[in-house]
Each structure stands twice: as C-alpha cells, then as structure tokens.
Amino acid sequence: MLRKILLTVMLIAAVVMLTSCAKSEPAGKFTGAKGEVKIITLDPGHFHAALIQKVMFDQISPTVHVYGPDGPDVADHLNRIKGFNTRSENPTTWKEVTYTGDDFLEKMLAEKPGNAVVISGNNKKKTKYIKACVDAGLNVLADKPMCITPEDFDLLKEAFASAKKNGVFIYDIMTERSSITTILQKELSLDKGVFGNQQVGTVDDPAVISESVHHFFKYVAGNPIKRPKWYFDTTQQGEGIVDVTVHLTDLIMWAAFPDKIIDYTKDIEILEAERWPTLITLDQYKKVTHLDIDAFPDFLQGSVNADGVLECYGNGAITYKLNGIVAQAKVEWRYQAPAGTKDTHFALMRGSKCDLVIRQGKEQNFKPELYVEAATGQDAGELEAALKTAVEGLQSEWTGVAVVKEGDLLHVTVPDKYRIGHEAHFGQVTERFLQYLVDGKLPEWEVPNMTAKYYTTTTALQMAGK
C-alpha cells in the first residue's frame, strides 16, 4: 500500500514538473511580449547610443540601465535621452537608471539587470566590451565599428564563437541598409532584364563602388554636434579606413551578393589600400568638442604637425576582390560642409545592360537619387521599357516609385514619405534586432558576413601602412 502511495506521489510530482516546464519559456527565449527586452547601455560615448532610444517599442522595457565612467560622455548621453523625453512631439518616457564608477563594467556583469547591451562609444574598448557581454550570456547591439585593429578582429571572432556557444546574438547597426535608394538599387540589380549580369571590373574600373563624404562638425537632432575629446584620436576612434568603410563594405556585400555567405578566408583579396589625413586646427577641435583649452590634449600631441595642426587619419580607400568581382570602398572626412551642403554618398553597380548609380551632390539637393545609365552598346529604349516594367513590379511595396527620363539618364524617383532620414534608420535597425530575438536566430549569412567585412577593413589598414 505504501509503495502504491509513493508511486502515486512521484507520478503527480512528475506531471506537475512537466506541466510547469511546458508553461515556462527556456532561459533567454523571447516571445515579443511587452517589456521583455531590457536594455543596458554600456559606456555611451557616441550619440548613436541615444538614437536607439529616439522612439519607444512595446517589446523594450522603458527602464534602461546605464553603466559608464563618471564624466561628460555619460552626462551627454543622459541629456540626449532627456531631450527625447521632454520634446513636444511624441515624447518618450524612458527611465534611466545610472551607475558611474571605475568598476562600471564589472558592476554591470555582476548585476546584469537586462538582456541586451547597446554599445556605442570608444572603439578601442568596444571589442573587449562585446566579448565580455556575450561571455556573460548577454545579447549585443553594437554600433560600428566593432573592431579597429587586426588584433581586435581576432578577439571579435572569439566573441562570435562565444555568442554561438551561449545562445546570444551580436548584431551591428547597419543603418544604410534602410535607405530607400540603396534598397531600390539592390532590387533592380536582381532584375536581369534591367541589369543583366554583374560585371567583374578591374582595379582601375571597379564593378561596384561605394563612397561617402562626412563632416566632423554637423547638426544632430537640430543641435550642433558635440564629439568626445578622444574622437580625433584614431587609436581610440579608429582610422577612416576601419570606421565608416564598415558601412560601405557592408553595402557592397549586401547589394552585390544578397543572402550569400561570404567566406573571408577565400572570397576576399585586398588589392590596394591607402590612408591620408584631415587637417584639424585647435579652434576647429574646440568647436566640435566644446572644450575650453589652450592646446590639444596630451594623447593627441603625437599627431600634431610642425604647424600645430592635428593630422587625423579619417580618410581611406580599399580596392579588393569580393567573390570574384573588383569592388572599392572610399571614405573622406572634412571638417565642415560648406553652407547649404551636407554629407554625400555615391554608389555604383555595373551590370552588362546598365549602371545603377546613386548620387547625392548639389544637383540632387544633397538627397540620394538613383539613376539608371545604359551600358555601352545597349539599346536605351529597351532599357527604359524594362526599367518601367521592373518599377511597376515594385509598386506593391514601394507605391509611387517612378521612372523619369532626364536626357540620357533614367531617374528612379522616390516619394518623400520613404525618405525618413538617417536618425530614423536606427529605429528600423532596432526593429530588425527585436524580430531576430523573437525568431531565435539571425539570417544565416549575417555572422559570416560581419566577420568578412571586419576582415576587409582591418586587413586594409595593415596594407595601407598603419
């Protein structure tokens, strides 16, 4: 009798345990429930950290924990969030819980008050932060670049391996994939009737080109930018060839070989790489950093030339083979754009039937515009007909996109409603990240291709002579 009672009790206990397990989600599982993603912001030193919180998402808890050193970087970050909370139109309701102290990283790893860490700041420290977070079982949403030296690239590979082992994600913030002209360029390159076949190109005439011009002084969210004092130190920020070129190499890979896994050990060969400085005066440095100083900080003195001008290596170009084609990425940093001008972007994809070209110069009022140019020997009339057919097929998703003939060019026009701006793209990246958390996986190609682009930039830095 006693044996039967014990067996019955054990059976009931087993049923209860199985039922309990069935109702509870495995650790780290995301369902899309309200407030289940709890953000930790780690050592915010770049305004991109705040842009993740420019809008709110139901899936993200309004309480955000911030860990960083005591100083202006954290204070500036909190002021940006305060600005979002107090704006007149669609104010946010973030509650920032802040810890500042020399042991901020250790404190964050010990407390772990969230499950997704946003990292946007000093790039010299970033790879170590990423590795520490995934080792602790935390997801990471990181601003580019995730590494700025060949040594850090090796550490980043270790971080990806650790993330896989611990069932968490590393995802970098590639806002440029959300630009409507970039999306349309990619879509049209997939239409054989319009684009034909991707050309191979040469070193002197690459098949795919992505270039951008940026400015140290600009306005962000309507206010003059304030950059950290270390921003011009390329040992901390990274040279241009390993910084903004991350976006460019990403776009080249994403557009030319969509959804294809790139193996950096055999699919990439760096052909040429170069770097050159932007000259920054002390007055210009003071204007951007908002510092009241009489000389450049000590950590920059080694980069100050005989004329007392800072040589900041923000410029770089990489020409490389990517899965058999020749591509080129180039970035330039200037101090300030002339009145009435802005940052610019140029992108070319060369097909057997046409070139797909994005221009963003004075003629385009500094808005990116997509043009289709017939390749040599191709019938312009046939190309126009094929393009109009292709654009008609895009109407279900991009209503209002049209084709306008301008001389020998075919201009793919875009309604203003799709031009939401760079800052709004951070929200779109965040939406993708949240969905990946729910899916429990990134796209199959994402991690190998992140690895490939950071191999490209850090190897190019070595070749350029740094």
NORLIN-V691704 format. One record per residue. N is the residue number from 0. RES is the residue in one letter. NEAR is the number of other ideal C-beta (glycine too) atoms within 8 Angstrom. D_FIRST is the distance of its C-alpha to the first C-alpha in Angstrom with 1 decimal. Layout:
n->(N N)
res->(RES RES)
near->(NEAR NEAR)
d_first->(D_FIRST D_FIRST)
//
This chain:
n->(0 1 2 3 4 5 6 7 8 9 10 11 12 13 14 15 16 17 18 19 20 21 22 23 24 25 26 27 28 29 30 31 32 33 34 35 36 37 38 39 40 41 42 43 44 45 46 47 48 49 50 51 52 53 54 55 56 57 58 59 60 61 62 63 64 65 66 67 68 69 70 71 72 73 74 75 76 77 78 79 80 81 82 83 84 85 86 87 88 89 90 91 92 93 94 95 96 97 98 99 100 101 102 103 104 105 106 107 108 109 110 111 112 113 114 115 116 117 118 119 120 121 122 123 124 125 126 127 128 129 130 131 132 133 134 135 136 137 138 139 140 141 142 143 144 145 146 147 148 149 150 151 152 153 154 155 156 157 158 159 160 161 162 163 164 165 166 167 168 169 170 171 172 173 174 175 176 177 178 179 180 181 182 183 184 185 186 187 188 189 190 191 192 193 194 195 196 197 198 199 200 201 202 203 204 205 206 207 208 209 210 211 212 213 214 215 216 217 218 219 220 221 222 223 224 225 226 227 228 229 230 231 232 233 234 235 236 237 238 239 240 241 242 243 244 245 246 247 248 249 250 251 252 253 254 255 256 257 258 259 260 261 262 263 264 265 266 267 268 269 270 271 272 273 274 275 276 277 278 279 280 281 282 283 284 285 286 287 288 289 290 291 292 293 294 295 296 297 298 299 300 301 302 303 304 305 306 307 308 309 310 311 312 313 314 315 316 317 318 319 320 321 322 323 324 325 326 327 328 329 330 331 332 333 334 335 336 337 338 339 340 341 342 343 344 345 346 347 348 349 350 351 352 353 354 355 356 357 358 359 360 361 362 363 364 365 366 367 368 369 370 371 372 373 374 375 376 377 378 379 380 381 382 383 384 385 386 387 388 389 390 391 392 393 394 395 396 397 398 399 400 401 402 403 404 405 406 407 408 409 410 411 412 413 414 415 416 417 418 419 420 421 422 423 424 425 426 427 428 429 430 431 432 433 434 435 436 437 438 439 440 441 442 443 444 445 446 447 448 449 450 451 452 453 454 455 456 457 458 459 460 461 462 463 464 465)
res->(M L R K I L L T V M L I A A V V M L T S C A K S E P A G K F T G A K G E V K I I T L D P G H F H A A L I Q K V M F D Q I S P T V H V Y G P D G P D V A D H L N R I K G F N T R S E N P T T W K E V T Y T G D D F L E K M L A E K P G N A V V I S G N N K K K T K Y I K A C V D A G L N V L A D K P M C I T P E D F D L L K E A F A S A K K N G V F I Y D I M T E R S S I T T I L Q K E L S L D K G V F G N Q Q V G T V D D P A V I S E S V H H F F K Y V A G N P I K R P K W Y F D T T Q Q G E G I V D V T V H L T D L I M W A A F P D K I I D Y T K D I E I L E A E R W P T L I T L D Q Y K K V T H L D I D A F P D F L Q G S V N A D G V L E C Y G N G A I T Y K L N G I V A Q A K V E W R Y Q A P A G T K D T H F A L M R G S K C D L V I R Q G K E Q N F K P E L Y V E A A T G Q D A G E L E A A L K T A V E G L Q S E W T G V A V V K E G D L L H V T V P D K Y R I G H E A H F G Q V T E R F L Q Y L V D G K L P E W E V P N M T A K Y Y T T T T A L Q M A G K)
near->(4 5 6 7 8 8 8 8 8 8 8 8 8 8 8 8 8 8 8 8 7 6 5 6 5 5 4 8 7 12 7 7 7 5 10 10 14 14 14 16 13 15 15 15 12 9 9 10 15 12 9 13 12 12 7 9 9 6 11 12 10 9 8 16 16 14 14 18 10 6 8 6 13 15 8 10 15 11 8 11 14 8 9 13 10 6 9 3 4 5 9 12 7 12 7 9 9 10 11 10 8 4 6 14 11 7 11 15 10 6 7 10 8 13 7 14 15 13 15 12 16 11 12 9 9 16 12 8 13 15 13 10 14 16 8 8 9 13 13 15 12 14 11 10 12 13 14 14 9 9 6 11 12 8 12 15 9 9 13 12 8 11 12 8 6 9 6 11 10 15 12 10 13 10 12 10 11 9 10 9 12 15 10 14 14 11 9 15 13 8 10 7 8 14 16 9 7 12 9 8 11 7 8 3 6 13 12 17 11 16 13 14 11 11 12 15 10 10 7 8 8 4 6 5 10 7 9 11 8 10 10 13 10 11 5 11 12 11 13 15 18 16 15 10 16 15 12 14 15 13 13 13 13 12 14 14 10 8 5 7 7 14 8 11 4 5 9 12 5 12 8 10 13 7 14 6 9 13 8 11 9 10 6 12 13 11 8 12 11 6 7 3 8 2 5 9 8 4 8 11 8 4 9 10 7 3 4 7 9 14 10 12 14 15 13 19 12 16 12 14 10 15 9 5 13 15 17 13 14 13 18 12 13 10 8 9 9 5 4 3 8 7 10 10 11 12 13 12 15 11 15 7 12 13 10 14 12 15 10 11 7 6 5 10 5 10 7 11 13 14 12 17 10 11 12 4 3 10 6 8 6 8 15 11 8 12 14 9 9 12 12 7 7 11 10 5 5 10 7 8 13 7 12 7 8 6 4 5 9 13 12 16 9 14 8 5 5 9 8 5 6 5 9 9 13 13 9 10 13 12 9 8 12 14 8 11 12 9 6 6 5 8 6 5 10 9 10 11 13 12 12 14 12 14 11 15 15 15 10 16 17 8 9 11 4 8)
d_first->(0.0 3.8 5.3 5.1 6.4 8.7 9.9 10.6 12.5 14.3 15.3 16.6 18.4 20.0 21.2 22.7 24.4 25.8 27.0 28.6 30.3 31.6 33.2 34.8 37.9 38.3 40.4 44.0 43.6 46.2 46.0 49.3 47.8 50.2 50.8 48.4 51.2 52.1 55.5 56.6 60.4 61.3 64.8 66.7 70.3 71.3 71.7 69.5 66.4 67.3 68.0 64.4 64.0 67.0 64.8 61.2 58.3 55.2 53.0 54.5 53.6 56.8 55.9 57.4 57.2 60.4 60.8 64.2 66.9 68.9 72.1 73.9 71.6 68.6 70.9 72.6 69.3 68.0 71.4 71.0 67.6 69.2 71.9 69.4 67.7 71.0 72.9 74.1 72.8 69.1 68.2 64.9 62.5 61.3 60.0 60.9 59.0 61.1 60.9 64.0 64.3 65.1 61.4 60.7 59.2 56.8 55.9 55.2 53.0 51.1 50.5 50.3 50.5 50.9 50.2 53.7 56.7 60.3 62.8 66.5 68.9 70.4 70.1 70.5 67.1 65.4 64.0 62.4 60.9 59.5 58.0 56.4 54.9 53.2 52.0 50.2 48.7 51.2 53.0 56.8 59.6 62.7 66.4 68.7 69.6 66.3 68.3 72.0 72.5 71.6 69.5 67.5 67.1 65.3 63.0 62.5 61.3 58.7 57.7 57.1 55.0 52.9 52.6 51.2 48.7 47.5 47.4 50.3 53.8 57.3 59.8 63.5 65.4 67.7 69.5 72.3 70.1 70.0 73.8 74.9 77.9 75.7 73.2 76.0 77.6 74.4 73.9 77.5 77.3 74.6 77.0 78.9 81.5 82.4 81.7 81.9 80.6 80.0 83.0 82.7 85.4 87.1 87.4 90.5 89.1 85.2 83.3 81.1 82.2 80.6 82.6 82.4 84.6 83.0 84.5 83.6 84.8 83.5 81.8 78.1 76.7 80.3 80.7 82.6 80.2 79.4 78.4 77.0 79.6 77.9 78.1 81.4 80.1 79.1 77.0 74.7 75.2 76.0 79.1 79.8 79.1 75.4 75.0 76.1 76.5 72.7 73.1 75.8 74.1 71.0 73.0 74.8 71.6 69.9 72.8 74.2 70.8 68.3 64.7 65.8 64.2 66.9 66.5 68.7 69.0 70.9 71.8 73.8 77.1 79.1 82.7 84.5 83.6 85.8 85.6 88.2 88.3 88.8 91.2 90.1 92.4 91.3 92.1 90.0 87.1 87.4 87.4 84.2 82.3 83.8 84.6 87.6 88.6 91.9 90.6 87.8 84.7 84.7 82.1 84.5 87.7 87.3 87.6 90.7 93.9 97.4 98.2 95.3 93.4 89.7 89.0 85.6 84.5 82.9 84.5 83.3 83.5 81.4 82.4 79.8 78.5 75.3 73.9 77.4 79.3 81.5 80.4 81.8 80.4 82.7 82.4 85.2 84.9 87.9 88.3 88.9 89.6 93.1 93.3 91.9 89.9 86.3 84.0 84.5 82.7 84.0 82.0 83.2 81.5 84.0 83.4 85.6 86.5 86.6 85.9 83.3 84.6 83.4 86.2 86.0 89.5 92.3 92.9 89.3 89.5 87.0 84.3 82.7 84.1 83.4 86.2 86.5 89.5 90.5 90.6 93.9 94.9 92.4 93.5 93.2 93.0 90.2 88.3 88.7 87.5 84.4 83.7 84.0 81.6 79.1 79.3 78.9 75.6 74.5 75.1 71.5 70.4 73.7 75.6 79.3 79.7 83.1 85.9 89.3 92.2 94.1 97.0 95.6 92.2 89.3 87.5 83.9 83.9 80.8 80.3 80.0 76.5 75.1 76.9 74.4 75.6 74.2 72.3 70.4 69.3 67.0 64.9 64.8 63.7 60.9 59.8 59.5 57.5 55.1 54.6 54.0 51.2 49.5 50.1 48.7 51.7 55.4 57.7 57.5 61.1 61.0 60.0 62.2 65.1 64.7 64.8 67.9 69.9 69.3 70.3 73.5 74.5 73.8 75.4 78.4 78.8 79.1 81.7 83.7 84.4 82.2)
//
